[in-house]
């Protein structure tokens, strides 16, 4: 077993972004930080599972909240990106069941709003939205709209070169 000592001096508190499968010694951190995504379970089940992360009086932070921006993404939660199976040489995507999803920023916004409401009611001390932008997947039309299968809040448009 390896002993870890945090000797870093910072002006704020320290946490770790733990996956749900990890067993973490939270004694060495100031905040319990978890990547705790919802994927199809009821609101009650999702919130009740937070109890296992309440360690003494330490603040609890959920460090990933979000879903992709297409119809049906909310139900898939953090697994929404797997709808994209690959990309073709022409830049189009290959999607699950050969069905191109329909972009829905409304669904993404509603999901995030619901999650933040649930976490607030559950007395979570902090929540971070995952993620602002993901330039690896550009926005486009139809099967070229790969951006919708990322978790980004803003569209990433194809780069057209510098106009400086």
N, C-alpha and C positions, 0 to 999 in steps of 0.2 A: 504494500500500500504506500502511496506517495502522499506525504503531508504537504499541503499547500499553505503558504503564509502570504497574506497580502501586506506588502510593505509600501505599496504605492501611496503617496500622499497627494490627495486631491482636495479641492475645496468643497466637495459634495459627498453624497453617499454613493456606495458601490453596490451593484447588483450583478446578477448573471441572468442571461436569458435561457432558461432551462426548457427542454422539451418534456412532454408529459411522460416519456419513458424513462427519464433520468431520476436517479436518487441523488440529491444534492445535500451537502452539509451546509445548511443555511446559517450556521453559527458564524461563518467567516464573512458573511455579507450583511449589509445594513437593510436591504430590501429583498423580499422574496419576489423574484421576477420570473414569469412563466410565459412561454408561447402557448397560449391556450385558445385554440381555435374551435369553433363550433362546426360540426359536420352532420347535420340531419337530426341531432337529438333535440328533444323538447327544450323549451326555455328553462323549465323547472329542473330537468336533469343536468343541463349545462351549468346552471348556477349552483346546484347542490354539490357538484364535484369540485367547486372552488374551496370547499371546507378543508380538504386535505392539504391545502397550501397555506393555511392560516397557522403561522408559527409564532407563538407567544404574542408579543405586541408589535412585531415587525410589520411595516407597511407591505401591502400586496399590490403588485403591478402586473397587469396583463400586457405583454410587450408585442403582441401581434393581434390586431383586429382588422378584418377586411375580407373581401371576396372579389372575384373578377367582375367585369362589367358586361355581362351578357345575360339574357333571359335563362333562368335556371341555375345561375351561379350561386345564389344564396343557399340553395339546398345542398350544394356540393361543398360549401364553406372553403376550407383551406385546400381542398382537393380539386378546385375548379380548373386549375391550369392543365390537368391531365386530359381535358377535352381535346387539346391540341396534340396530335400524334406525331407531327413532324412538319417539315417544310419542303416544298418542291423547288427545283432549280429556278422556276419563274417567280418565286417569292410568295406563292400562295401557300396556304396551310392545308394540311391533311387533318381532318377532324374526325372524332369518334363517330362511327356509323355513317361516315361520309356526309354528315349534315353540318353545314356552316351555321354557327349560332347567330342569333340576332343581338346586336349590341344593345345594352340597357344600362346606362349610367343611373337611371332611376332605381333599378333593382340594387345596384351596388350601394347607392346612397341610403336607401331604406334599410338595407342589411346593416350597414355601419351604424346608423341611427338606433336601430333596435338593439344591437350589441352594446352600444354605449349606455343605453337606458338600462339594460339588464345588469351590466357591470356596476353602474351607479347604484341601483337598488340593492345590489349584493355587497355594497360598501367596499368596493375595490378602490384603492387609493390613487391609482393611475392607470391609464390605458393609452397605448400608442397605436396609431393607425399604420398599417402595413399596406402599401408603401406609396410614396408620392409619385415617383416616375420610374419607368423601366425601359430605358432606351434600346434594349436588345430586341424588343418586339414593337415594330412600328404600326401606326394606324394606317388604314387604307379602306378600300371598298370591298365588300363581299369577303371572299376567301383570302384577301390580302390584309384584312383587318385583324392582324395578329395581336395587336395591343389589347383587345378586349379579353384575352385569356391571360393577361397579367393582372396583378392586384393594384396597378397604378391608379391614382386619383386623376391624373392628367394624361391626355393623349400624347404619344410620342410620334411625331411626324417623320417621314423619311428625310434623311439629310440630303440637301440639294447642292451642297458645296458652298464655299465662302463667297460672300458678295462684298468683301472688304476692298 
